[in-house]
Structures are given as C-alpha cells and as structure tokens.
C-alpha cells in the first residue's frame, strides 16, 4: 500500500496546530520555516531581529558591538563599526530551531495568586494588629484596677494597721471608674468599627439644636478637666448665627461619640503640658461643604468610596436645606509631628509594636471617628505642631427642620456607666480638695458667640514646615559623674533600691508609683523611652521598669539605647520589661533588646516586688 501526500504542507499544518510557535532558521538567521503561532507572536518571522547579527560577532568583540548597537538605538544614529565574525566555515551547515510560547495565562494566574497571597498576608497582619490593640488597650487598665482594689481591700480588712485614708480610698475608686470608662470606650469603638466595616451601622436622625445638644457629651468631662487644672471653654463661632442654624435633623449620638474621642485625647495630652493647660471646643456652621478651617486644619480627601457612605439622603432626614455643622477641639498639649499626622486615622496603625505611638492611643478610635463622619456626610482633619498643641476639626451634614411638635428635642444620651464614672470623680475631687482650689468648668447650653477661627471656613495658611528644631542635651564626663553619685549614695548610707518607672499612662504611673513607695522603693518617673534614656544618663538606678508601648520612643528602643550607654562603663542596670502584649514574638523582641526579664499586665504588686528584688540581688551578686 502506498500513499501520495505533500510532506511540506503536512509539516506546516502540523506546526500550525501546535500551541507553541516554531520556526527554523539557517546559519545566517534567515527564516526558512515558521508556524502560524510563531508569526502571530513574533511579528517579524524572517529572523530580522535586531540582535540576531550579534550572534555572528566574535566573542572578543561582542561587548563592544552590543554597546554600539545600544547607543545607536538610544541616540537614533547610524552605526558604523568594525568587528570580527565567527568562523563561517563552522556554521555554514548549521541552523536554529526556534520555539516561542504564549505564557500570558500563566503570568496572569501568577499575578492573581501573588495578589491573593499579599491580601492574605495583609489580612493576617491586620488581624495581629487588631489583637495586639485589643490586648494592650484592655489589659493595660487592669493593672491599675487590680492595684486600687488591693488598696480598698486592705483598708476594709485593716491589715497591718493600714493607714490608708478616706482620700486614698476615694482616689482608688475614682481610678477604677476612669479605667472602666476607658475600657467601655474601647469596647464601644470595636463594636462600632465592626458594624461600620460590615455596613451594618445606620444613623437615627432626630430634630435637635446642635449647639445645645453637644453640651451633654461635654459635661461628662467636667470632673476630669477640673482635676487636671485644665481651663475648658465652649464657644459658638459667629458662622453658626450667620448661617441661621436652629433645629436640624442629625444623629448627635454618633457625632457626640466623635467629640468624646477627640476630647479624651485632648485631655490626656494637655494634662502632660507643663505650660498653660487649655482646651476649647467650638461649633460653627456653613452652607457649603468645608474644605479646611483656619489655622491649617486640612480635611482628608474623602474620595468616591467615602462619599458613597453618606447615609443622610434618605427620606427620614426630611427635605430641608442642607447645612454643615463644624466642630473643633483645640488643645495646648504636646502636639503631633507631621509624619504622625499622616498616619493618625489609619486602622489599627498606632497599635502595631513597630510603630512609635505619638497621639491617639491605639488609632482605632480616630479611625472610627472618620468612618462616622463619612456616614454623616462629613470629614475630619487635624493641624498640629510638636510642643504647640493640636486642633482636631470635623464637620457633618444636616438638614434644616422645624421644632418637634411636642416641643421636646431629640434625646442626647449619656450612658449610666459614663455618668457613674463622672459621679465617682466628683466625689474624689470633693474629698481631695480639688473643688476648693479649682474653678468649676462652665459648659453653657447657650455658649457665648464669638469668632473662633478653628471652627469657621477660611483660606489655608500652612506654616507647619517652619518647625523649630529640638536640641539634644549634651552629657559630659558621664563615667566620672556616675562614680561620684554612686560614692555619694554610699556615704549617705542609702540602702533603699532606686527604681525608674517608665510608663506613659498617667493613671498606671500614679498608682504604681504610690504602691512602690509604700513597698520601700525610691521611685523616679519617666513618661516615655526618651525620658528614660535621659534619666539613665543623669542618675543611677537599681532597676528600671520599662513599659513597651510608649510615645516618642518605645521600650525596646530605649533599652537598646541604655545598653549602648553602659558600654562606656562597667555598670549594668537590670531592666524589667512591662507589657500588655501577649504574643511570644513580642516577648522575644523585648529580650532581644537586652531587657533582663518581662512581667505581663495585669500583675499584683507582690509579684512585681518579688521580680524587682530578685533582679537587683542577681545584679549585685
């Protein structure tokens, strides 16, 4: 049996059905055969490739020829070059079989897979940051609650002839109330964030008078501002009157939550100020959507996604004209760096151990604030300079309405727990004498109308780039100073262990400092890692209690800096890491920073004293 067929056509047809392109080139790189897929993928199947001629260049001239070709292509000039070729006798009968494969689908699949891996990794990291934040923010106040409870129980049972006064008991109860209120705020933020993230939170508009209604969340801070000797002021900008704002439809429970978050931060950091302590809340209004307030409060660009979250356009808001209520919280606190301002409102940003927390605690509350503003058709912004205080401003959209038919405004709720915490603080202020020495903050439901620049529309005039540099103090002859102080202590017969307590939380620091002094220690205090390093340079300590999460400089960075200082001397001060974090890698990071041991919050004073004594004894042996 015989067959008559055209082998060339059959070969072409066979090559055309292959998924990969194929071509045959002779020794001069000329195409003598190419499949359809090869021609599709390579538009010049005649082997007219720019680099093909390089394959005939002698190896010794290859780099020069390749560089000349590259320069000619770049400069769009003719190329004149002499070069040696490979021996054509060795390649006349040769040729090449070229194949080319379309790997677009594989590359696309790889890109999709890589993005999925990155998304999963980001989700895992966010979950870890969330767990870290929850652990730190909830476990941290537990230590203060535990220590205050020990004081109260000791007084009740009158152990060892306890000399704890009624004032101390009231202060302990007040501290417990503050800690519980803080934990309630964190839990509320978490629940609100979860609902916002799942698009399950809706607004409940009521007919209200914003200027009057916002005094309710402000009132719960009266006792705290009085105790911290903070002058508090609440004013209405003239823009509120000129915009003729009276009754509007709004959800001031949610906007009050934003105000409470901002005011909590303002009190926390203004209380650290060594100069004038001042907080002013102002309210203004605008007909057009604000873009900034003076001085320099620039609102974030909301973006299309944020604008879609606006929940103020349904029928329950009525058909009144749109207006914008503008609120600002201005303080004379420690201020915020430009770098930190850019990260303030990112979810969980301040909770990560890798981030130096500067302002706003965990960062969750401020992220919730921004989301709530988006939901109410508004936005939030900040202006600050380190050492010169901060101004947080936010606005929200409302619709004009008439006075309710029954004549009663929509309720502005204050939770029982918040009220109880405020009542406990009032009692503490009475028993400690604060009420006799400090004027009661005035929060009028009809605040004075005046020009309040931080809550009115205005042009941007940003001078934040002209910051004043901070000069680091110079310490000279450190080793001699250390030896002299150590000798002086020895001559004075000082046997009490000196402890440096490094803790940014003012409540924990106050309670723990008192407990350690009662246990017989001499206690010095530092609010952050940088202050701890400065104190370690100037003073001798038998032990340092180093909190991990702190502003300006965290505990690990401070511990490394102190160990570097010790390289120039023979001394070694034990450092006990104090943390509310729970993961093993976080413990490992603290030990890698040359801390000697770790204690986890919450802990009892007995457990802490035992660890300190053990470390001091081991260090002195």
C-alpha positions in Angstrom: 0.0 0.0 0.0 1.3 3.4 -0.9 0.4 7.0 0.0 0.8 10.1 -2.1 1.0 13.3 0.0 2.7 16.6 0.1 5.1 16.4 3.1 5.7 20.2 3.2 2.1 21.0 3.6 1.6 18.4 6.2 4.5 19.7 8.2 3.1 23.2 8.0 -0.3 22.1 9.1 1.1 20.1 11.9 3.2 23.0 13.1 0.1 25.3 12.9 -1.9 23.3 15.3 0.8 23.2 18.0 0.2 25.5 20.9 3.7 26.9 20.8 5.1 28.7 17.8 8.0 27.1 15.9 10.4 28.4 13.3 13.6 27.1 11.6 16.4 29.5 10.8 19.6 28.8 8.8 23.1 29.6 9.9 22.6 33.2 8.6 19.5 33.6 10.9 17.2 33.6 7.9 13.7 32.1 8.3 13.1 29.1 6.2 10.0 27.9 8.0 7.6 29.4 10.6 4.3 28.3 12.0 1.2 30.4 12.2 1.5 30.8 16.0 5.1 31.9 15.7 4.2 34.5 13.1 1.4 35.7 15.5 3.7 36.0 18.5 6.7 37.3 16.6 5.7 40.0 14.0 9.0 39.6 12.1 9.3 35.8 11.4 12.1 36.4 8.8 14.6 36.5 11.6 15.0 40.2 11.0 15.8 40.7 14.7 17.9 43.5 15.9 20.2 41.2 18.0 20.5 38.4 15.5 23.6 39.8 13.9 25.3 39.8 17.4 25.2 36.1 17.3 27.7 36.2 14.4 30.1 38.6 16.3 33.3 37.1 17.6 33.3 36.7 21.4 36.2 39.2 21.9 34.2 41.9 20.0 30.7 41.1 21.4 30.6 43.6 24.3 31.8 46.5 22.1 29.3 45.6 19.3 26.5 45.3 21.7 27.3 48.6 23.4 27.5 50.3 20.0 24.1 48.9 18.9 22.5 50.0 22.2 23.9 53.6 21.9 22.8 53.8 18.2 19.3 52.8 19.2 19.1 55.2 22.0 20.5 58.2 20.0 18.7 57.2 16.8 22.0 57.4 14.8 23.6 55.1 12.2 26.0 52.6 13.4 29.4 52.2 11.7 31.5 49.5 13.4 34.2 47.0 12.5 34.2 43.6 14.2 35.4 40.1 13.7 32.9 37.4 12.9 32.8 33.8 14.0 34.4 31.4 11.6 31.6 30.9 8.9 33.1 27.5 8.0 32.0 26.2 11.3 28.4 27.3 10.8 27.6 27.1 7.1 25.7 23.8 7.5 24.2 24.8 10.9 20.9 26.4 11.7 18.5 27.0 14.5 15.1 25.7 15.6 13.2 28.4 17.5 10.2 28.0 19.6 8.1 30.6 21.4 5.3 30.0 23.9 2.5 32.4 24.9 2.6 32.4 28.7 0.1 35.2 29.3 -2.4 33.0 31.0 0.3 31.6 33.4 1.6 35.1 34.1 -2.0 36.3 34.8 -2.6 33.4 37.1 0.7 34.1 38.9 -0.3 37.8 39.3 -3.7 36.8 40.7 -2.0 34.3 43.1 0.5 36.8 44.2 -2.2 39.4 44.9 -4.1 36.8 46.8 -1.1 35.9 48.9 -0.4 39.6 49.6 -4.0 40.2 50.6 -4.0 37.2 52.9 -0.7 38.4 54.4 -2.1 41.9 54.9 -5.3 40.4 56.4 -3.2 38.3 58.8 -1.1 41.4 59.8 -4.2 43.5 60.4 -5.7 40.7 62.5 -2.5 40.6 64.6 -2.5 44.4 65.0 -6.2 44.2 66.0 -5.4 41.5 68.6 -2.4 43.5 69.9 -4.5 46.6 70.1 -7.4 44.9 72.0 -4.9 43.2 74.3 -3.0 46.3 75.1 -5.9 48.7 75.5 -8.0 46.3 77.7 -5.2 44.6 79.7 -3.4 47.9 80.4 -6.0 49.4 82.8 -6.5 46.1 84.5 -3.2 46.6 86.4 -4.4 49.9 87.8 -7.8 48.3 88.7 -6.0 45.4 90.4 -3.7 47.7 92.5 -6.6 50.0 93.5 -8.7 47.0 94.5 -5.8 45.8 96.7 -5.8 49.2 98.4 -9.5 49.2 99.1 -9.5 45.6 100.4 -6.5 46.4 102.6 -8.4 49.3 104.1 -11.6 47.3 104.5 -9.9 44.5 106.3 -7.5 46.9 108.1 -4.4 44.7 107.5 -1.3 45.6 109.5 -2.9 48.7 110.9 -3.5 50.1 107.5 -3.1 53.9 107.3 -5.0 54.3 104.0 -7.1 57.4 104.3 -10.6 58.0 103.0 -9.0 60.3 100.4 -6.8 57.3 99.2 -9.9 55.1 99.0 -11.8 57.8 97.1 -8.8 58.2 94.7 -8.7 54.4 94.2 -12.4 54.2 93.4 -12.0 57.2 91.1 -9.2 55.4 89.3 -11.2 52.3 88.9 -14.1 54.4 87.5 -11.7 56.0 84.9 -10.3 52.7 83.9 -13.7 51.1 83.4 -14.8 54.1 81.4 -11.7 53.7 79.2 -12.4 50.1 78.6 -16.0 50.8 77.8 -14.9 53.3 75.2 -12.6 50.7 73.6 -15.3 48.1 73.5 -17.7 50.7 72.0 -15.1 51.6 69.4 -14.6 48.0 68.5 -18.3 47.3 68.2 -18.9 50.5 66.2 -15.9 49.7 63.9 -17.2 46.1 63.3 -20.6 47.4 62.4 -19.2 50.1 60.1 -16.9 47.6 58.4 -19.8 45.3 57.7 -22.1 48.3 56.6 -24.5 47.4 59.4 -24.5 50.7 61.2 -27.3 53.2 60.4 -27.9 56.7 61.7 -31.0 57.6 63.7 -31.7 61.3 62.9 -33.7 63.4 65.3 -34.7 67.1 65.3 -32.1 68.7 67.5 -30.4 72.0 68.2 -26.7 71.1 67.8 -25.3 74.0 69.9 -27.3 72.9 72.9 -27.3 69.2 72.4 -23.5 68.8 72.2 -23.2 70.0 75.8 -24.2 66.5 77.1 -21.1 64.7 76.0 -19.0 67.7 77.1 -20.4 67.6 80.6 -19.1 64.2 81.5 -15.5 65.6 81.3 -16.1 68.4 83.9 -14.6 66.5 86.8 -11.5 65.3 84.8 -10.7 68.8 83.4 -11.2 70.2 86.9 -8.8 67.7 88.5 -6.1 68.2 85.8 -6.4 72.0 86.2 -7.4 72.4 82.6 -9.2 75.6 81.6 -12.1 74.5 79.5 -14.1 76.7 77.2 -17.1 76.0 74.9 -18.0 78.7 72.3 -20.1 79.2 69.2 -18.5 80.8 66.2 -20.3 83.7 64.6 -20.7 81.5 61.5 -23.3 79.5 63.5 -25.5 82.6 63.8 -24.9 83.9 60.3 -25.9 80.5 58.9 -29.1 80.8 60.9 -28.8 77.3 62.4 -31.6 76.4 64.8 -33.4 73.0 64.5 -31.8 70.4 62.2 -32.1 66.7 61.5 -29.0 64.9 62.8 -27.7 61.9 64.8 -25.9 63.7 67.5 -25.4 60.4 69.5 -22.9 59.4 66.8 -21.4 62.8 66.4 -21.1 63.0 70.1 -19.1 59.8 70.0 -16.6 61.6 67.7 -16.5 64.5 70.0 -15.9 62.3 73.1 -13.0 60.5 71.3 -11.3 63.8 70.4 -11.9 65.3 73.8 -10.5 62.2 75.6 -7.3 62.6 73.6 -7.1 66.3 74.2 -7.4 65.9 78.0 -4.9 63.1 78.0 -2.2 65.1 76.3 -3.0 68.5 77.6 -2.6 67.1 81.2 1.1 66.4 80.2 1.7 70.1 79.3 4.0 72.0 81.7 2.7 75.3 80.4 -0.8 76.7 80.2 -3.5 74.0 80.1 -6.3 75.0 77.8 -9.0 73.1 75.8 -11.6 74.9 73.7 -14.5 73.2 71.9 -16.1 75.5 69.3 -19.0 75.0 67.0 -19.7 76.7 63.7 -21.7 76.2 60.6 -21.5 76.6 56.8 -23.9 76.4 53.8 -21.2 74.9 51.5 -19.1 71.8 52.2 -16.0 72.8 54.1 -12.5 72.1 52.7 -10.5 73.5 55.6 -10.6 75.5 58.8 -8.0 78.0 59.8 -5.5 77.7 61.3 -4.4 74.9 58.9 -7.0 72.2 59.7 -7.0 70.4 56.3 -9.6 67.8 55.8 -8.7 64.5 54.2 -9.8 64.0 50.6 -12.9 61.9 51.1 -12.8 60.1 47.8 -15.7 58.4 45.9 -15.9 55.5 48.3 -16.2 57.7 51.3 -18.9 59.9 49.6 -20.9 56.7 48.9 -21.1 56.0 52.6 -23.1 59.2 53.2 -26.3 58.0 54.9 -28.1 61.4 55.2 -30.0 61.4 51.9 -32.9 59.1 52.6 -36.5 60.2 53.3 -36.3 60.1 57.2 -33.9 63.1 57.1 -36.7 65.2 55.6 -36.4 67.7 52.7 -34.9 70.7 54.4 -32.0 72.6 53.1 -28.5 71.1 53.6 -26.1 72.7 56.0 -22.8 71.7 57.6 -22.1 71.8 61.4 -18.4 72.4 62.1 -16.8 71.3 65.4 -13.2 71.8 66.5 -11.3 70.7 69.6 -8.3 72.8 70.3 -5.8 72.0 73.0 -2.4 73.2 74.3 -1.0 69.7 74.7 2.2 68.1 73.4 1.4 68.4 69.7 1.9 65.9 66.9 4.7 65.6 64.3 3.9 66.0 60.6 4.8 62.3 60.0 2.5 61.1 62.7 -0.4 63.3 61.5 -0.4 61.4 58.2 -0.9 58.1 59.9 -3.4 59.1 62.7 -6.6 57.9 61.1 -5.3 54.6 59.6 -7.0 51.5 61.1 -5.0 50.0 63.9 -2.0 51.9 62.9 -1.0 53.0 66.4 -1.4 49.5 67.8 1.4 47.9 66.0 4.5 47.3 68.1 6.6 48.6 65.2 5.0 52.0 65.3 6.0 54.7 67.7 2.7 55.8 69.1 2.6 59.6 69.3 -1.1 60.5 69.7 -4.4 59.0 69.9 -3.7 55.7 71.7 -4.4 52.7 69.5 -5.6 54.6 66.5 -8.9 52.6 66.4 -10.9 55.5 67.9 -9.7 58.0 65.3 -10.4 55.6 62.5 -13.9 55.1 63.9 -14.3 58.9 64.1 -13.5 59.3 60.4 -15.9 56.5 59.4 -18.7 58.0 61.5 -18.0 61.4 59.8 -18.3 59.7 56.4 -21.6 58.1 57.4 -22.9 61.5 58.4 -21.8 63.1 55.1 -18.7 64.8 56.7 -15.0 64.5 57.2 -12.3 65.1 59.8 -8.9 66.7 59.8 -6.1 67.9 62.1 -3.5 70.6 62.5 -0.7 70.4 64.9 2.9 71.3 65.7 5.0 69.5 68.2 5.1 71.4 71.5 2.4 73.8 70.3 -0.8 71.8 70.8 -3.3 70.4 68.3 -6.6 71.3 66.7 -8.9 68.5 65.5 -11.8 69.6 63.4 -14.7 67.7 61.9 -17.9 68.6 60.2 -21.1 66.7 59.4 -24.1 67.3 57.1 -27.5 68.1 58.5 -30.9 69.2 57.1 -32.9 72.0 58.4 -36.1 71.1 60.2 -38.8 72.6 62.4 -39.2 72.4 66.1 -40.7 69.0 67.2 -44.5 69.0 67.5 -44.3 68.1 71.2 -41.8 70.8 71.8 -39.2 68.3 73.2 -35.8 67.9 71.5 -34.4 64.6 70.4 -32.6 63.0 73.3 -28.8 63.1 73.6 -27.9 60.1 75.6 -25.3 59.8 78.3 -24.7 56.2 79.4 -25.2 55.1 83.0 -21.6 54.0 83.1 -20.3 57.4 81.9 -22.4 59.1 84.5 -21.3 56.8 87.2 -17.6 57.4 86.3 -18.3 61.2 86.4 -20.0 60.9 89.8 -17.1 59.0 91.3 -14.7 61.6 90.0 -16.8 64.4 91.5 -16.7 62.5 94.9 -12.9 62.2 94.5 -12.5 65.9 93.8 -14.6 66.8 96.8 -12.5 64.5 99.2 -9.2 65.6 97.8 -9.9 69.3 98.0 -9.7 69.8 94.2 -13.2 71.5 94.3 -11.9 74.1 96.8 -8.9 75.0 94.7 -10.1 74.8 91.1 -12.9 76.6 89.4 -15.8 74.5 88.1 -15.7 74.4 84.2 -18.6 76.3 82.7 -20.4 74.5 79.9 -23.4 76.6 78.9 -26.2 75.3 76.7 -26.2 78.7 75.2 -22.5 79.4 74.7 -21.1 82.8 74.0 -21.0 83.7 70.3 -17.5 84.9 69.3 -15.1 84.5 66.4 -13.5 81.0 66.8 -11.0 80.7 64.0 -10.7 76.9 64.4 -14.4 76.3 63.5 -15.0 78.6 60.6 -14.4 78.5 56.9 -11.2 80.1 55.8 -8.2 80.0 53.5 -5.3 77.6 54.1 -2.2 79.3 55.5 0.0 76.4 56.5 3.3 77.2 58.3 3.8 73.8 59.7 7.1 73.4 57.7 8.8 76.0 59.9 9.2 73.8 62.9 11.8 74.6 65.5 14.5 72.0 65.9 15.0 70.3 69.2 18.5 70.5 70.6 19.6 67.3 72.4 21.2 67.9 75.8 24.9 67.0 76.0 26.2 65.0 78.9 29.9 65.3 79.6 32.2 63.2 81.6 29.5 60.7 82.2 31.6 58.0 83.9 33.0 60.4 86.4 29.5 61.8 87.3 28.2 58.2 87.8 31.1 57.3 90.1 30.7 60.5 92.1 27.0 59.9 92.6 27.5 56.3 93.5 30.1 57.3 96.1 27.8 60.0 97.5 25.0 57.5 97.9 27.3 55.1 99.7 28.5 57.8 102.1 24.9 58.8 102.9 24.1 55.2 103.8 21.3 55.0 101.3 20.1 51.3 101.1 16.7 51.7 99.5 16.6 50.5 96.0 16.1 53.2 93.4 13.6 52.4 90.7 12.9 54.2 87.5 9.3 53.8 86.5 8.8 54.3 82.7 5.1 54.4 81.9 3.2 56.7 79.6 -0.2 56.0 81.1 -0.7 58.6 83.7 -3.1 56.6 85.8 -0.9 53.5 85.8 2.1 55.6 86.6 0.4 57.4 89.5 -1.0 54.2 91.1 2.2 52.1 90.6 4.5 54.8 91.9 2.5 55.1 95.1 2.4 51.4 95.6 6.2 51.0 95.1 6.9 53.8 97.5 4.7 52.1 100.1 6.8 48.9 99.5 10.0 50.9 100.4 11.4 51.8 97.0 12.7 55.2 95.9 10.8 56.0 92.7 11.6 58.2 89.8 9.2 58.6 86.9 9.5 58.9 83.1 6.7 59.3 80.6 8.4 57.8 77.6 11.5 56.0 76.4 13.5 59.2 75.6 12.9 60.5 79.1 14.1 57.1 80.4 17.3 57.3 78.5 17.9 60.9 79.7 17.3 59.8 83.3 19.6 56.8 82.9 22.4 59.2 81.8 22.0 61.5 84.7 21.1 59.2 87.6 21.9 55.7 89.0 19.1 53.2 89.4 19.0 49.8 90.8 16.2 48.7 88.4 14.2 50.1 85.5 10.6 49.2 84.9 10.3 49.7 81.2 6.8 49.8 79.6 6.9 48.5 76.0 4.3 50.7 74.2 5.1 54.4 74.6 5.1 57.6 72.6 8.3 59.3 71.4 10.5 56.2 72.0 9.2 52.7 72.8 10.6 50.4 75.4 12.8 48.3 73.2 14.5 51.3 71.6 15.1 52.8 75.0 16.5 49.6 76.4 19.0 49.3 73.5 20.0 53.0 74.0 20.6 52.4 77.7 22.7 49.3 76.9 24.8 51.3 74.5 25.4 53.9 77.2 26.7 51.1 79.5 29.4 50.1 77.0 31.5 53.0 78.3 31.2 51.9 81.9 31.3 48.7 83.9 27.7 49.1 85.2 24.6 47.2 84.3 21.2 48.2 85.5 18.5 45.5 85.4 15.6 46.3 83.0 12.3 44.7 83.7 10.0 44.8 80.6 6.4 45.6 81.4 3.8 44.8 78.7 0.2 44.2 78.0 1.1 42.3 74.8 0.7 38.6 74.8 2.4 37.1 71.7 5.7 35.1 72.0 7.4 37.1 69.3 6.7 40.3 71.2 8.4 38.9 74.3 11.3 37.8 72.1 11.7 41.3 70.8 11.9 42.7 74.3 14.6 40.2 75.3 16.5 40.8 72.1 16.6 44.5 73.2 18.6 43.3 76.2 15.9 43.5 78.8 16.6 41.2 81.7 13.1 39.9 82.3 9.4 40.5 81.5 6.2 40.9 83.5 2.8 40.9 81.9 -0.1 43.1 82.8 -2.2 42.7 84.9 0.2 41.8 87.7 0.0 42.1 91.5 2.3 44.3 93.5 3.6 41.3 95.3 4.6 39.7 92.0 6.3 42.9 90.8 8.2 43.4 94.1 9.5 39.9 94.0 10.8 40.2 90.5 12.5 43.6 91.3 14.2 42.2 94.4 15.3 39.1 92.5 16.8 41.1 89.6 18.6 43.6 92.0 20.0 40.7 94.1 21.2 38.9 91.0 22.7 42.1 89.6 24.6 42.8 92.8 26.0 39.3 93.3 
